Amino acid sequence: MQYLSRFLSFALVLAIISCKNTPAPVVTDRTAELEAALIGLDTQMTAKNGMVGDTAKAAAFIKTAEEYAALVETANPDKYADLLLKAAGVAKSVNKQDKALALYTTIANKLPQHPKAPMAAFMEGFIYNEMHDTLNARVRYEAFLKKYPNDGLAKDARIELQNLGKSPEQLIKEFEALNKNRPQ
């Protein structure tokens, strides 16, 4: 019996030692993969002038950023907002206004108290304005001002509201008239 007890103790010690020396199974960290993919895509899609030049890489960047954002949405809202803002900026730069608008709207709606939510809400109006949809631009700018009246972009939103629907020629004439009336 004594030998059996020693044998079992020895076997238990060997089992413990062998478990410690066995490498743990490799767990793929998907967020690290996506982070690396975004860095690579950012480099590949950006031309020497700093502008997004490769629209296929831009589309892949947006898709990857959205996937990454979905993984970190609840655990890291700052990263979530940053990823969607970057993806929205890329979408805007390659004239995918609908996609950019959807991403900015997601941030503004899902994270209304986040420090970057005002920028996303402002950009909704800005993109509608670029799309010459003055009705929706007005609605978005007014909603922005109601929700974030003291934000740094509030002055810009007020200016955008004043200039909605005006042609570049009209804006130039107004600017010239304003400067003409100023004392020198």
C-alpha positions as CSV (number, residue, x, y, z in Angstrom):
1,M,0.0,0.0,0.0
2,Q,2.9,2.3,0.9
3,Y,4.4,1.7,-2.6
4,L,1.0,2.5,-4.2
5,S,0.8,5.8,-2.3
6,R,4.3,6.8,-3.3
7,F,3.6,5.8,-6.9
8,L,0.5,7.9,-7.1
9,S,2.3,10.9,-5.5
10,F,5.1,10.5,-8.0
11,A,2.7,10.2,-10.9
12,L,0.8,13.3,-9.7
13,V,4.1,15.3,-9.5
14,L,5.1,14.2,-13.0
15,A,1.6,15.2,-14.3
16,I,1.9,18.6,-12.8
17,I,5.5,19.1,-14.1
18,S,4.5,18.0,-17.6
19,C,1.5,20.3,-17.7
20,K,3.7,23.3,-16.8
21,N,6.2,22.5,-19.6
22,T,3.5,21.9,-22.2
23,P,2.9,25.1,-24.2
24,A,-0.6,26.5,-24.0
25,P,-2.5,26.2,-27.2
26,V,-2.1,29.3,-29.4
27,V,-5.1,31.5,-29.2
28,T,-5.4,33.9,-32.2
29,D,-6.1,37.4,-31.1
30,R,-8.4,38.6,-33.9
31,T,-8.0,42.3,-32.8
32,A,-4.3,42.1,-33.2
33,E,-4.7,40.7,-36.7
34,L,-7.2,43.4,-37.6
35,E,-5.0,46.1,-36.2
36,A,-2.1,44.8,-38.3
37,A,-4.3,44.6,-41.4
38,L,-5.5,48.2,-40.9
39,I,-1.9,49.5,-40.7
40,G,-1.0,47.6,-43.9
41,L,-4.1,48.8,-45.7
42,D,-3.6,52.4,-44.6
43,T,-0.1,52.3,-46.1
44,Q,-1.3,50.6,-49.3
45,M,-4.2,52.9,-49.9
46,T,-2.5,56.2,-49.3
47,A,-0.7,57.8,-52.2
48,K,2.5,59.9,-51.8
49,N,0.5,63.1,-51.6
50,G,-1.3,61.7,-48.5
51,M,-4.6,61.2,-50.2
52,V,-6.4,57.9,-50.5
53,G,-5.4,56.6,-54.0
54,D,-6.5,53.0,-54.1
55,T,-10.2,52.7,-53.8
56,A,-10.1,48.9,-53.5
57,K,-7.7,49.1,-50.5
58,A,-9.9,51.8,-49.1
59,A,-13.0,49.5,-49.3
60,A,-11.0,46.8,-47.6
61,F,-9.9,49.2,-44.9
62,I,-13.5,50.3,-44.2
63,K,-14.6,46.7,-44.0
64,T,-11.8,45.7,-41.7
65,A,-12.3,48.8,-39.5
66,E,-16.0,47.9,-39.1
67,E,-15.1,44.3,-38.2
68,Y,-12.6,45.5,-35.6
69,A,-15.0,48.0,-34.3
70,A,-17.7,45.4,-33.8
71,L,-15.2,43.3,-31.7
72,V,-14.4,46.2,-29.4
73,E,-17.7,48.1,-29.2
74,T,-18.6,47.3,-25.6
75,A,-15.1,46.7,-24.2
76,N,-13.4,49.8,-25.7
77,P,-15.8,52.5,-26.8
78,D,-12.9,54.9,-27.5
79,K,-11.3,52.4,-29.9
80,Y,-14.8,51.8,-31.4
81,A,-15.3,55.5,-32.1
82,D,-11.8,55.9,-33.5
83,L,-12.2,53.0,-35.9
84,L,-15.5,54.2,-37.2
85,L,-14.4,57.8,-37.5
86,K,-11.3,56.7,-39.5
87,A,-13.4,54.4,-41.7
88,A,-15.9,57.3,-42.3
89,G,-13.1,59.6,-43.2
90,V,-11.7,57.1,-45.7
91,A,-15.2,56.5,-47.2
92,K,-15.7,60.3,-47.6
93,S,-12.3,60.7,-49.2
94,V,-13.2,58.1,-51.9
95,N,-16.6,59.6,-52.5
96,K,-18.6,56.9,-50.7
97,Q,-20.8,59.6,-49.0
98,D,-23.6,57.1,-48.1
99,K,-21.1,54.9,-46.3
100,A,-19.4,57.8,-44.6
101,L,-22.8,59.1,-43.5
102,A,-23.9,55.7,-42.2
103,L,-20.7,55.4,-40.1
104,Y,-20.9,59.0,-38.7
105,T,-24.6,58.3,-37.9
106,T,-23.7,55.1,-36.0
107,I,-21.2,57.0,-33.8
108,A,-23.6,59.9,-33.2
109,N,-26.5,57.5,-32.3
110,K,-24.7,54.8,-30.4
111,L,-22.3,57.0,-28.4
112,P,-24.0,60.4,-28.0
113,Q,-22.1,61.2,-24.8
114,H,-18.7,60.2,-26.3
115,P,-16.2,63.2,-26.8
116,K,-16.1,62.4,-30.5
117,A,-19.9,62.2,-31.0
118,P,-20.2,65.9,-31.7
119,M,-17.8,65.6,-34.6
120,A,-19.7,62.7,-36.0
121,A,-23.0,64.6,-35.7
122,F,-21.5,67.7,-37.4
123,M,-20.2,65.5,-40.2
124,E,-23.7,64.2,-40.9
125,G,-24.8,67.7,-41.8
126,F,-21.6,68.4,-43.7
127,I,-22.0,65.3,-45.9
128,Y,-25.6,66.1,-46.6
129,N,-24.5,69.6,-47.6
130,E,-21.9,68.2,-49.9
131,M,-24.6,65.9,-51.4
132,H,-26.7,69.1,-52.0
133,D,-29.4,67.8,-49.7
134,T,-30.0,71.0,-47.9
135,L,-33.1,69.8,-46.1
136,N,-31.3,67.0,-44.4
137,A,-28.2,69.1,-43.9
138,R,-30.3,71.7,-42.1
139,V,-32.0,69.1,-39.9
140,R,-28.6,67.6,-38.9
141,Y,-27.0,70.9,-38.2
142,E,-30.0,72.1,-36.1
143,A,-30.0,68.8,-34.2
144,F,-26.2,69.2,-33.7
145,L,-26.7,72.7,-32.3
146,K,-29.6,71.6,-30.0
147,K,-27.5,68.7,-28.6
148,Y,-24.1,70.3,-28.5
149,P,-24.6,74.1,-28.4
150,N,-21.3,74.8,-26.7
151,D,-19.1,72.4,-28.7
152,G,-16.1,73.9,-30.7
153,L,-17.9,73.0,-33.9
154,A,-21.1,74.9,-33.0
155,K,-19.8,78.2,-34.6
156,D,-19.1,76.2,-37.8
157,A,-22.5,74.6,-37.8
158,R,-24.1,78.1,-37.5
159,I,-22.1,79.3,-40.4
160,E,-23.0,76.2,-42.5
161,L,-26.7,76.8,-41.7
162,Q,-26.4,80.4,-42.9
163,N,-24.7,79.3,-46.1
164,L,-26.9,76.3,-47.0
165,G,-27.9,76.3,-50.6
166,K,-25.7,79.2,-51.6
167,S,-23.6,78.8,-54.7
168,P,-19.8,79.5,-54.5
169,E,-20.4,82.6,-56.5
170,Q,-23.0,83.9,-54.0
171,L,-20.6,83.2,-51.1
172,I,-17.8,85.1,-52.9
173,K,-20.0,88.1,-53.5
174,E,-21.1,88.1,-49.9
175,F,-17.5,87.9,-48.7
176,E,-16.4,90.7,-51.1
177,A,-19.3,92.9,-49.9
178,L,-18.4,92.2,-46.3
179,N,-14.7,93.1,-46.9
180,K,-15.7,96.2,-48.9
181,N,-17.7,97.6,-46.0
182,R,-14.9,97.0,-43.4
183,P,-12.8,100.0,-42.5
184,Q,-9.2,99.6,-43.5
